[in-house]
């Protein structure tokens, strides 16, 4: 696939002279042995701006974010902060310089409390003692500011996934930052939590922080971004003012072709007998009396909020969790379910 930008009526690449950026990457690239995963990325990150990085899975977005935040060392290219060359030996050095990455993965200590996670490695002290009261007070403030619904003394391992993600964001924002990088921060959040986080991002922009924002949700990008950089197949395609791109044009730049049809028309719904029939399936610590059926040639969507039991329902169906209920495949009862049984029957 050719790594070229498609023409966009009325859009121009943002190469005009600007003040010295908070951070600049020049010719940045990364290779693992003979495999190049990112090459020749040049972009500036400006204070008081939300700069969105978009692209398909495998385009190199997360690799770029890790290069900028010291988690991965570049193979080619260099970085500057406020016009001066910098080279981060690791993520700790990047954070000391004011650059922090909010990871897509949850990187917290499950057995510690929320406050202990926020201050891990930078505990507040009073004399020779750790000042738990001060840490809990400060933790409550930052949690409230980002819309988290957990208590500083809650153990992280007991929290729903969405609240853990908010705790991770709170840890990154506990101290003032020059550059904050968000890697898919809303992937596990519900709508009200997303709205609260977007408010936080806008607040960072108003404070003069430079924000890099990765998301597959183009409505978020459209709502937040001042500029948009597109990556495709490990290469930078271009940077545009966000106001010059529609969501459709963003998608076209990501895939490298015109999208005459985002979604093909659906076929008529199948009317045959159910291939899979599930009745009153209950899973320990999960779903209760789940019943559904799926016909040959049918796509069955399962929706619900984080923690609603979707994952547990299907883990119970596949034998990965204790479950009770009735399952029929091709009309035949499946009384003793296990992963091996299902694989042999053709269900994975």
C-alpha positions as CSV (number, residue, x, y, z in Angstrom):
1,X,0.0,0.0,0.0
2,X,1.4,3.4,-1.0
3,X,2.0,5.7,2.0
4,X,0.7,8.8,0.4
5,X,-1.8,11.3,1.7
6,X,-5.1,11.5,-0.3
7,X,-6.0,15.0,-1.5
8,X,-8.5,16.8,0.8
9,X,-10.4,19.8,-0.6
10,X,-9.4,23.0,1.2
11,X,-7.0,21.2,3.5
12,X,-3.3,22.2,3.8
13,X,-0.5,20.6,5.8
14,X,0.5,22.6,8.9
15,X,4.1,23.6,8.1
16,X,3.9,27.3,8.9
17,X,6.3,28.9,11.3
18,X,5.3,28.5,14.9
19,X,6.9,29.2,18.3
20,X,9.4,26.6,19.6
21,X,7.3,23.5,20.4
22,X,7.3,21.8,23.7
23,X,8.6,18.7,22.0
24,X,9.8,17.9,18.5
25,X,10.6,14.6,16.9
26,X,12.8,14.5,13.8
27,X,13.2,11.5,11.6
28,X,12.1,9.2,14.4
29,X,12.2,5.5,13.6
30,X,12.3,2.0,15.3
31,X,13.5,-1.3,14.0
32,X,13.7,-4.7,15.7
33,X,16.4,-6.5,13.9
34,X,15.5,-6.6,10.2
35,X,11.9,-5.5,10.9
36,X,11.2,-1.8,10.7
37,X,8.0,-0.9,12.6
38,X,8.2,2.9,12.4
39,X,10.3,5.1,10.1
40,X,11.0,8.8,9.5
41,X,8.4,10.5,11.7
42,X,8.8,14.2,12.1
43,X,6.3,16.2,14.1
44,X,6.2,19.0,16.6
45,X,4.1,19.0,19.8
46,X,2.9,22.4,20.9
47,X,2.1,23.7,24.4
48,X,-1.6,24.3,24.9
49,X,-2.6,22.0,22.1
50,X,-4.3,18.6,21.7
51,X,-2.5,16.7,18.9
52,X,-4.3,13.5,17.8
53,X,-2.4,10.6,16.4
54,X,-4.6,8.2,14.3
55,X,-4.1,5.1,12.2
56,X,-5.2,1.6,11.9
57,X,-4.0,-1.2,14.2
58,X,-0.3,-1.8,13.4
59,X,0.2,1.7,12.0
60,X,2.9,2.4,14.6
61,X,1.0,4.7,17.0
62,X,1.9,3.0,20.2
63,X,5.5,2.6,19.1
64,X,5.7,6.3,18.5
65,X,4.2,7.1,21.9
66,X,6.8,4.8,23.6
67,X,9.6,6.5,21.7
68,X,8.5,9.9,22.8
69,X,8.1,8.9,26.4
70,X,11.3,7.0,26.9
71,X,9.8,3.5,27.1
72,X,11.6,2.5,23.9
73,X,14.9,3.8,22.5
74,X,14.7,5.0,18.8
75,X,16.8,3.4,16.1
76,X,16.9,6.6,14.1
77,X,16.1,10.2,14.6
78,X,16.2,12.5,17.7
79,X,14.1,14.4,20.1
80,X,14.1,18.0,21.3
81,X,12.5,19.7,24.3
82,X,12.0,23.4,24.1
83,X,14.5,23.5,21.2
84,X,17.2,21.6,23.1
85,X,18.2,18.0,22.1
86,X,17.2,15.3,24.6
87,X,17.7,11.6,24.8
88,X,15.7,9.7,27.4
89,X,17.5,6.6,28.8
90,X,14.2,5.3,30.1
91,X,10.7,6.3,31.1
92,X,11.9,7.7,34.5
93,X,14.2,10.1,32.7
94,X,11.3,11.2,30.5
95,X,9.0,11.8,33.5
96,X,11.7,13.8,35.1
97,X,11.8,16.0,32.0
98,X,8.0,16.4,32.2
99,X,6.8,13.8,29.6
100,X,4.5,11.0,30.8
101,X,2.6,8.3,29.0
102,X,-0.8,7.0,30.1
103,X,-0.6,3.4,28.9
104,X,-3.3,1.5,27.2
105,X,-2.5,-1.5,29.5
106,X,-3.2,-1.3,33.2
107,X,0.1,-1.1,35.0
108,X,-0.9,-0.9,38.7
109,X,-0.1,-2.9,41.8
110,X,-3.4,-4.8,42.6
111,X,-2.6,-5.4,46.3
112,X,-2.0,-1.8,47.1
113,X,-4.5,0.9,47.7
114,X,-5.4,3.6,45.2
115,X,-3.4,6.2,47.1
116,X,-0.4,3.9,47.5
117,X,-0.4,3.3,43.7
118,X,-0.6,7.0,43.0
119,X,2.4,7.7,45.2
120,X,4.4,4.5,44.6
121,X,8.0,5.5,44.4
122,X,7.3,9.1,45.4
123,X,5.6,8.7,48.8
124,X,4.9,11.8,50.9
125,X,6.6,11.7,54.3
126,X,6.4,13.4,57.6
127,X,9.7,13.1,59.3
128,X,10.7,9.4,59.0
129,X,7.2,8.2,58.4
130,X,5.1,7.9,55.3
131,X,2.3,10.4,55.5
132,X,-0.7,8.3,54.6
133,X,-3.2,11.1,55.6
134,X,-1.6,13.6,53.2
135,X,-1.4,11.0,50.4
136,X,-5.1,10.1,50.8
137,X,-6.1,13.7,50.8
138,X,-4.2,14.5,47.7
139,X,-5.4,11.3,46.0
140,X,-9.0,12.2,46.8
141,X,-8.5,15.6,45.1
142,X,-7.0,14.2,41.8
143,X,-9.6,11.4,41.7
144,X,-12.4,13.8,42.0
145,X,-10.9,16.1,39.3
146,X,-11.0,13.3,36.7
147,X,-14.4,11.9,37.7
148,X,-13.2,8.7,39.3
149,X,-15.7,7.0,41.6
150,X,-13.3,5.2,43.9
151,X,-11.8,5.9,47.4
152,X,-8.1,6.5,48.0
153,X,-8.2,3.5,50.5
154,X,-9.8,1.1,48.0
155,X,-7.5,-1.8,46.9
156,X,-6.9,-1.5,43.2
157,X,-7.5,-5.3,42.7
158,X,-11.1,-4.8,43.8
159,X,-11.9,-2.1,41.4
160,X,-13.7,-2.5,38.0
161,X,-11.4,-2.2,35.0
162,X,-12.7,1.3,34.1
163,X,-11.9,2.7,37.6
164,X,-8.4,1.2,37.4
165,X,-7.8,3.0,34.1
166,X,-8.9,6.3,35.8
167,X,-6.5,5.6,38.7
168,X,-3.7,5.1,36.1
169,X,-4.6,8.4,34.5
170,X,-4.7,10.1,38.0
171,X,-1.1,8.8,38.7
172,X,0.1,10.3,35.4
173,X,-1.5,13.7,36.2
174,X,-0.5,13.8,39.9
175,X,2.4,16.2,39.1
176,X,2.5,19.0,36.6
177,X,3.6,17.8,33.1
178,X,4.9,19.5,30.0
179,X,3.7,16.7,27.6
180,X,1.0,14.1,28.4
181,X,0.5,11.2,26.0
182,X,-2.8,9.3,26.1
183,X,-2.7,5.9,24.4
184,X,-6.4,4.8,23.9
185,X,-7.5,6.2,27.3
186,X,-11.2,5.6,26.8
187,X,-11.2,2.1,25.4
188,X,-12.6,0.6,28.7
189,X,-14.6,3.7,29.9
190,X,-18.4,4.2,29.9
191,X,-19.9,7.3,28.3
192,X,-20.1,9.4,31.5
193,X,-16.5,8.5,32.3
194,X,-15.4,9.4,28.7
195,X,-17.1,12.8,29.1
196,X,-15.2,13.4,32.4
197,X,-11.9,12.5,30.8
198,X,-12.4,14.7,27.8
199,X,-13.0,17.6,30.2
200,X,-9.7,16.8,31.9
201,X,-7.9,16.8,28.5
202,X,-9.4,20.2,27.7
203,X,-8.3,21.4,31.1
204,X,-4.7,20.3,30.4
205,X,-4.8,22.3,27.1
206,X,-6.0,25.4,28.9
207,X,-3.2,25.0,31.4
208,X,-0.7,25.1,28.6
209,X,0.2,21.4,28.6
210,X,0.9,19.7,25.3
211,X,-1.3,16.7,24.8
212,X,-0.8,13.8,22.4
213,X,-4.0,11.7,22.0
214,X,-4.4,8.3,20.4
215,X,-7.9,7.0,19.8
216,X,-9.8,4.9,17.4
217,X,-12.9,6.8,18.3
218,X,-12.9,9.5,15.6
219,X,-15.8,11.4,17.2
220,X,-13.4,12.0,20.2
221,X,-10.7,13.1,17.9
222,X,-13.0,15.5,16.1
223,X,-14.2,16.9,19.4
224,X,-10.8,17.3,21.0
225,X,-8.0,17.7,18.5
226,X,-6.4,20.9,17.3
227,X,-4.2,19.0,14.8
228,X,-4.2,15.5,13.5
229,X,-1.3,13.3,12.4
230,X,-2.0,10.2,10.4
231,X,0.2,7.1,10.5
232,X,-0.1,4.2,8.0
233,X,2.0,1.1,7.8
234,X,4.7,2.6,10.1
235,X,5.0,5.8,8.2
236,X,3.8,9.3,8.8
237,X,1.3,10.3,6.1
238,X,0.8,14.0,7.1
239,X,-0.5,16.5,9.7
240,X,-3.6,18.6,9.2
241,X,-5.6,21.1,11.2
242,X,-8.4,19.1,12.8
243,X,-11.0,21.6,11.4
244,X,-10.0,20.6,7.8
245,X,-10.8,16.9,8.2
246,X,-14.2,15.2,8.5
247,X,-14.4,11.8,10.2
248,X,-14.8,10.2,6.8
249,X,-11.6,11.9,5.5
250,X,-9.7,10.8,8.7
251,X,-10.7,7.2,7.9
252,X,-9.7,7.5,4.3
253,X,-6.3,8.8,5.2
254,X,-5.9,6.0,7.7
255,X,-6.6,3.2,5.1
256,X,-5.2,5.0,2.0
257,X,-8.2,4.8,-0.3
258,X,-11.5,6.5,-0.8
259,X,-14.3,4.9,1.1
260,X,-17.3,4.7,-1.2
261,X,-19.1,2.6,1.4
262,X,-18.1,2.5,5.1
263,X,-20.5,-0.4,5.8
264,X,-21.9,-2.7,3.1
265,X,-25.6,-3.4,3.2
266,X,-26.6,-6.2,5.5
267,X,-28.0,-9.3,4.0
268,X,-31.5,-10.4,5.0
269,X,-31.5,-12.0,8.5
270,X,-31.1,-15.8,8.5
271,X,-34.3,-17.7,9.2
272,X,-33.0,-21.2,9.6
273,X,-32.7,-23.3,12.8
274,X,-30.3,-22.1,15.4
275,X,-26.8,-23.5,15.2
276,X,-26.0,-22.6,18.8
277,X,-28.7,-22.4,21.4
278,X,-27.9,-21.3,25.0
279,X,-30.6,-21.4,27.7
280,X,-30.4,-20.0,31.3
281,X,-26.6,-20.0,31.4
282,X,-25.4,-18.7,34.8
283,X,-21.7,-18.1,35.5
284,X,-20.2,-17.7,39.0
285,X,-19.5,-14.1,39.7
286,X,-20.8,-13.1,36.3
287,X,-24.0,-13.4,34.2
288,X,-27.3,-14.9,35.5
289,X,-29.6,-16.9,33.3
290,X,-28.3,-15.8,29.9
291,X,-30.2,-17.1,26.9
292,X,-29.5,-16.5,23.3
293,X,-29.3,-18.3,19.9
294,X,-27.2,-17.9,16.8
295,X,-28.1,-19.1,13.3
296,X,-25.7,-20.0,10.5
297,X,-24.6,-16.9,8.6
298,X,-25.6,-14.6,11.4
299,X,-23.6,-12.1,13.4
300,X,-25.0,-11.9,17.0
301,X,-23.9,-8.8,18.9
302,X,-23.5,-8.8,22.7
303,X,-23.6,-5.4,24.3
304,X,-23.3,-4.0,27.8
305,X,-21.4,-1.8,30.1
306,X,-18.0,-2.6,31.6
307,X,-18.6,-5.2,34.4
308,X,-22.0,-6.3,33.0
309,X,-20.8,-9.9,32.6
310,X,-20.3,-10.2,28.9
311,X,-16.8,-11.7,29.1
312,X,-17.8,-13.9,32.1
313,X,-20.8,-15.2,30.1
314,X,-18.6,-16.5,27.2
315,X,-15.9,-17.8,29.5
316,X,-18.5,-19.8,31.2
317,X,-19.9,-21.0,27.9
318,X,-16.4,-22.2,26.8
319,X,-15.6,-23.9,30.1
320,X,-13.1,-21.4,31.4
321,X,-15.4,-20.6,34.4
322,X,-17.8,-22.7,36.4
323,X,-21.3,-22.4,34.8
324,X,-24.7,-23.9,34.9
325,X,-27.3,-24.0,32.1
326,X,-28.2,-25.7,28.8
327,X,-26.3,-25.5,25.6
328,X,-27.1,-27.2,22.2
329,X,-24.9,-27.2,19.2
330,X,-26.5,-28.3,15.9
331,X,-29.5,-29.5,17.9
332,X,-27.4,-31.8,20.1
333,X,-27.0,-31.2,23.9
334,X,-23.5,-30.5,25.1
335,X,-23.6,-31.7,28.7
336,X,-19.9,-31.7,29.6
337,X,-18.4,-28.5,28.3
338,X,-14.7,-27.7,28.2
339,X,-12.4,-25.8,25.9
340,X,-11.2,-29.1,24.3
341,X,-14.8,-30.3,23.8
342,X,-15.8,-27.1,22.1
343,X,-12.7,-27.0,19.9
344,X,-13.4,-30.6,18.8
345,X,-17.0,-29.5,18.0
346,X,-15.8,-26.5,16.0
347,X,-16.6,-23.6,18.4
348,X,-13.7,-21.3,19.6
